[in-house]
Amino acid sequence: MALAQNITVIPARRKVGTQKSTERVQKTRVAAYCRVSTEFDEQESSYEVQVEHYTSFIEGKPDWTLAGVYADDGISGTNTRKRDEFNRMIADCEAGKIDMTSAPLSAERVPHSLR
């Protein structure tokens, strides 16, 4: 039996016609992590920009909900021991409160020990 030469792939849709979904789709709980490594005044705006960026980015996704903003201000990136908010975020991930974390604006926001 010969197979058809032309195959058309029709992508699935969430709703077809007038069908109403009886299941409520849970939004992905996304957390934002922001960090500024020094306490210099010129970096304060970087911290504020990160918080604003992540908040608007996550809230702009219809399938996402903001699970929280975790922020360490003036903390070194050499390790995570003194980064209380980072550790709280990891604990919330492990407890099932967060489905996904936002990506850092740059690799410098990721702890050196995790690179």
N, C-alpha and C positions, 0 to 999 in steps of 0.2 A: 504494500500500500504506500503510495507516494504522499509526502507531506506537502502542504501548501507552500508556495514560494513566498507569498506576501502575508506577513503577519502584522496585524495592527494591535498595539498595546493600548488599552484603555485604562488610564489611571483611576484608582478608586476615589470616590468623593465622600465627604463626611455626611452630606445629606443629598438625597436624590428626590426630585419632585417635591411632593408635599409631605413626605414622610417626616415624622417628628421623632427625635431621639428620645428614648425612654431612659437612657443611661446618662447620668451627669458625668461629663469628662472632667477629671481632676486636673487642675493647672499644675505645671511644674513649679515647685518651690525653689526659687533661685536666691542665693545669698550673694551679697557684694562684700569684697574685702578691699579696704583702702589702707594705705600706709605711707607715711612720710618718714624718712630715716633720720632727719635732723630737726632741730627746733629753730632753725634760721627763719626769719620773717618771710623771706622770698619763697620758702617752700610751703608756707601756710596756704597760699593760694593753690598750690598743687594738690594739697589735701582736700580742700573745698571743691576743687574741680573734679577730683576723683569721685567724691561722694555724689556730686550732682550728676556726673556722667553715668555712673552705674545705676543710680536711682531712675533716671529718665530712660536709660537703655532697657532696663528690666521691665519697668512699667509700660514701656512701649510695645512689648511683645504680648499679643492677646492670649497666648497659651501659657504665659508665665505669671507668677505672683511673687512679689518681693518678700522673701523670707527674713530679711533683715540686713542691715548694714553693719558690718564688723570693721572697726577702725582702730588702728594703733598709730598714735601720733608721737613722733620723735623717738622711735624705737629702732635700734640697729637691726640689720638684716642678716647678721652673722649666724644666728640660730633662733629657734622659736621659743626658748624657755621663758623669756621675759615678755613675749608677745601675747598678752592675756586675751585680747579679742580674737586673734588668730586661733589660739588654743580653744577658746569657747566655740568658735565656728566649727572646728574639727570635731569637738564633742557633740555639737548639735547634728552634724552630718552622721556621726556614728549612732546617734540616738534616733535617726530617721526623721528629723525635723526639716532637713534640707535635702533636696533631690540633686541640686547642681550648684556649683559656685561660679561666679563670674570670673572671666580671665583677666589677669592684670593688664594694665595699659602698657607695661613694659616688663621685661624679664627682671628688672631691678626690684620689682615688688614681690617677687617670689623668694622665699628664704634660700640663702646660699646652700644650705644643707639639702634642699630638695631639687636643685638644678642638675 
